[in-house]
Amino acid sequence: MEQSAIIVIGGLAPDRRLANILDKPHVVVAADAGLHHAIDLGLRVNVVVGDMDSVDQALLVGAEVNGVEVIRSPRDKDLTDTELALRHAAERGATRLTVVTGGGGRLDHQLGVIASLAHRDLAHCVVTAWWDTARIDVVHGPNAVEVTGEVGEIIGLHAFGGEARGVTTNGLKWNVDRETFPAHSSRGVSNEFSQASASISVEHGTLIITRPHALEHT
């Protein structure tokens, strides 16, 4: 049976409406101060991962006393707490990973988090994220996904880590057929759903699919 994980990270507090739409996961991983946000969403945290430089120490001790596993890493390290949490969830066997954050915080951290979502080491996983009111889906080729939305809702497709080749869409206002999306290009922004469900496939490379107002349409 497919194992799922929710990874709650730092930054601004996630929208509380997410508590009503997140599927019940097999494991909840908090990245450092993500512990605060996970508790606010009513999630039962299984493990906290990170250097613990942002989390309230009293809250952390209380969680540990109540059986939450705490995995501490050095403050001087190569990977962010978020990437460590993602890798930990995958190592536990989760193949459906959902990151939750309200966004905000330092720009370098935000870019690093988005980059870690698309890491090829997680290509065997279904990786999504709720970023404030936006939803992010990652697709590594060769693969296809079905996404749902409302007619007229904005959706963007972004090549990540290099060009994405053989991109085909159905159900969008501006569809493409086996086209190449260049890296470092704004090609693919501001598309729209033309029907309630759209299919998106890529033959080679990686696409990041964004629905900026997904929470408002859920």
VEXMIMI-366727 format. One line per field, with one value per residue (C-alpha): x, y, z. Coordinates in Angstrom, 3 decimals, decimal comma, padded with zeros to 6 digits. Example, Ala and Ser with C-alpha at 12.3 -4.5 7.8 and 13.67 -1.06 7.14 Angstrom:
X <- 012,300 | 013,670;
Y <- -004,500 | -001,060;
Z <- 007,800 | 007,140;
REM end
This chain:
X <- 000,000 | 001,267 | 002,665 | 002,069 | 003,767 | 003,027 | 006,091 | 005,336 | 008,061 | 008,828 | 008,014 | 004,629 | 001,780 | -000,155 | -003,773 | -005,957 | -008,324 | -005,720 | -006,695 | -009,960 | -008,492 | -005,245 | -005,543 | -004,688 | -001,036 | 000,895 | 003,539 | 003,860 | 007,347 | 007,999 | 011,072 | 012,294 | 009,770 | 007,313 | 006,371 | 004,439 | 002,498 | 001,760 | 000,267 | -001,805 | -003,223 | -004,187 | -001,689 | -000,178 | 003,558 | 005,645 | 009,107 | 010,863 | 013,939 | 016,443 | 019,016 | 016,313 | 017,449 | 013,937 | 011,564 | 010,429 | 012,572 | 009,864 | 007,463 | 010,111 | 010,826 | 007,098 | 006,734 | 009,691 | 008,263 | 005,035 | 006,797 | 007,676 | 010,994 | 013,499 | 016,343 | 018,871 | 021,344 | 024,295 | 023,563 | 026,434 | 025,232 | 024,862 | 021,083 | 018,172 | 015,893 | 013,205 | 015,362 | 016,402 | 012,730 | 011,807 | 014,589 | 013,671 | 010,050 | 011,195 | 013,611 | 010,693 | 009,009 | 006,665 | 006,143 | 003,541 | 005,071 | 003,097 | 004,938 | 002,935 | 003,986 | 002,539 | 005,484 | 007,447 | 010,824 | 014,179 | 014,273 | 017,257 | 015,344 | 012,271 | 014,288 | 016,085 | 012,809 | 011,354 | 014,569 | 014,488 | 010,929 | 012,197 | 015,292 | 015,800 | 016,359 | 012,623 | 011,602 | 010,017 | 007,694 | 004,605 | 005,664 | 003,228 | 003,214 | 000,743 | 002,483 | 000,157 | -002,895 | -000,937 | -000,491 | 002,671 | 002,953 | 006,237 | 006,388 | 009,552 | 009,525 | 008,520 | 005,293 | 001,866 | -000,500 | -004,130 | -004,872 | -008,272 | -009,435 | -012,176 | -012,674 | -010,701 | -008,439 | -004,794 | -002,188 | 001,490 | 003,998 | 007,702 | 010,668 | 013,023 | 016,646 | 016,953 | 014,622 | 011,468 | 010,886 | 007,822 | 005,340 | 001,737 | -001,391 | -005,116 | -007,830 | -006,046 | -006,880 | -003,535 | -002,590 | 000,749 | 001,669 | 005,120 | 006,715 | 009,950 | 009,876 | 013,269 | 015,033 | 015,167 | 012,123 | 008,708 | 007,108 | 004,149 | 002,956 | -000,607 | -002,367 | -005,936 | -008,172 | -010,633 | -012,381 | -012,475 | -009,652 | -006,437 | -003,760 | -000,100 | 002,713 | 006,439 | 008,768 | 012,141 | 013,041 | 011,062 | 007,992 | 006,785 | 003,041 | 001,657 | -001,918 | -001,489 | -005,018 | -005,717 | -006,891 | -009,543 | -010,891 | -010,838;
Y <- 000,000 | 003,465 | 005,338 | 009,074 | 011,788 | 015,396 | 017,547 | 020,802 | 023,411 | 026,876 | 030,285 | 031,901 | 029,932 | 027,826 | 028,665 | 026,880 | 025,772 | 023,170 | 021,191 | 020,334 | 019,188 | 017,401 | 013,626 | 011,657 | 010,648 | 007,656 | 009,954 | 013,660 | 015,137 | 018,628 | 020,520 | 022,496 | 025,299 | 023,485 | 021,762 | 024,891 | 024,983 | 021,246 | 021,521 | 024,545 | 022,482 | 019,714 | 017,237 | 014,518 | 014,866 | 011,683 | 013,148 | 016,522 | 016,939 | 019,791 | 021,816 | 023,099 | 026,715 | 028,084 | 025,824 | 026,722 | 024,511 | 023,993 | 022,851 | 020,537 | 018,983 | 018,483 | 016,775 | 014,495 | 013,567 | 012,603 | 010,197 | 012,366 | 011,317 | 014,180 | 013,933 | 016,690 | 017,814 | 020,217 | 023,874 | 023,971 | 021,541 | 021,176 | 020,667 | 022,709 | 021,299 | 020,949 | 018,806 | 016,659 | 016,206 | 015,259 | 012,701 | 011,305 | 010,807 | 009,029 | 006,848 | 005,785 | 004,447 | 007,298 | 007,688 | 010,470 | 013,588 | 016,749 | 019,822 | 022,431 | 026,037 | 029,515 | 030,700 | 033,785 | 033,871 | 034,381 | 034,222 | 031,855 | 029,419 | 029,630 | 028,954 | 026,105 | 024,500 | 024,634 | 023,180 | 020,326 | 019,440 | 018,688 | 016,700 | 013,632 | 011,523 | 011,966 | 011,167 | 007,899 | 009,896 | 011,949 | 015,350 | 018,199 | 021,291 | 023,734 | 027,117 | 029,670 | 029,497 | 027,910 | 024,264 | 022,923 | 019,596 | 018,151 | 015,930 | 014,129 | 012,716 | 010,365 | 010,780 | 012,382 | 013,822 | 014,810 | 018,088 | 019,461 | 023,052 | 025,446 | 026,773 | 030,004 | 029,191 | 030,120 | 027,393 | 027,679 | 025,183 | 025,769 | 023,783 | 023,164 | 022,072 | 022,179 | 022,136 | 020,023 | 018,205 | 016,538 | 018,564 | 017,812 | 019,224 | 018,753 | 020,702 | 024,073 | 027,272 | 027,127 | 023,497 | 022,256 | 019,054 | 017,561 | 020,976 | 021,963 | 024,379 | 026,068 | 026,355 | 029,844 | 030,985 | 032,313 | 030,133 | 028,398 | 031,042 | 032,361 | 029,481 | 028,634 | 025,619 | 025,276 | 022,387 | 020,906 | 018,434 | 018,755 | 016,231 | 017,268 | 015,012 | 015,432 | 013,015 | 014,322 | 016,736 | 018,160 | 020,375 | 022,304 | 022,904 | 025,817 | 026,770 | 030,144 | 030,266 | 026,555 | 026,839 | 029,341 | 026,820 | 023,754;
Z <- 000,000 | -000,866 | 002,131 | 002,477 | 004,502 | 005,322 | 005,860 | 007,675 | 007,416 | 008,789 | 007,388 | 007,799 | 009,345 | 006,826 | 006,118 | 008,665 | 005,903 | 004,961 | 008,060 | 006,302 | 002,991 | 003,819 | 003,559 | 006,669 | 006,252 | 007,545 | 009,020 | 009,823 | 009,762 | 011,102 | 009,936 | 012,948 | 013,638 | 011,406 | 014,652 | 015,671 | 012,418 | 012,459 | 015,936 | 014,887 | 012,011 | 014,423 | 012,979 | 015,151 | 014,602 | 014,494 | 014,074 | 014,147 | 011,941 | 011,882 | 013,762 | 016,156 | 015,962 | 015,382 | 017,291 | 020,800 | 023,027 | 025,648 | 022,944 | 021,536 | 024,932 | 025,497 | 022,142 | 022,869 | 026,262 | 024,498 | 022,182 | 019,190 | 017,670 | 017,472 | 014,949 | 015,524 | 012,887 | 013,175 | 012,527 | 010,025 | 007,371 | 003,616 | 003,463 | 004,774 | 007,449 | 004,789 | 002,527 | 005,476 | 006,380 | 002,804 | 002,637 | 006,035 | 004,966 | 001,789 | 003,768 | 005,974 | 002,842 | 001,995 | -001,744 | -001,583 | -000,026 | 000,714 | 001,958 | 003,859 | 004,473 | 004,594 | 002,515 | 003,453 | 005,109 | 003,462 | -000,323 | -000,380 | 001,806 | -000,397 | -003,540 | -001,793 | -000,725 | -004,232 | -005,625 | -003,112 | -004,139 | -007,635 | -006,623 | -008,792 | -005,678 | -005,058 | -008,641 | -007,461 | -005,189 | -005,893 | -004,562 | -003,952 | -001,788 | -000,342 | -000,381 | 001,205 | -001,111 | -003,974 | -004,837 | -006,440 | -008,268 | -009,526 | -012,619 | -013,745 | -017,242 | -018,579 | -016,645 | -016,710 | -014,098 | -013,932 | -012,181 | -011,295 | -011,069 | -012,039 | -015,540 | -015,791 | -012,844 | -013,424 | -013,817 | -014,675 | -016,056 | -015,421 | -016,696 | -013,781 | -013,700 | -017,485 | -020,442 | -020,334 | -023,606 | -025,020 | -022,962 | -023,868 | -022,252 | -022,588 | -020,803 | -020,743 | -022,589 | -024,418 | -024,985 | -026,300 | -028,112 | -027,455 | -027,154 | -025,429 | -022,511 | -022,199 | -018,874 | -017,332 | -019,291 | -018,342 | -021,013 | -019,445 | -016,974 | -016,844 | -018,550 | -017,531 | -017,077 | -019,945 | -018,188 | -014,701 | -015,313 | -017,273 | -018,210 | -018,335 | -019,491 | -020,017 | -021,825 | -020,592 | -017,823 | -014,941 | -014,741 | -011,728 | -012,008 | -009,992 | -009,209 | -007,452 | -006,026 | -005,610 | -002,005 | -003,031 | -005,545 | -003,294;
REM end
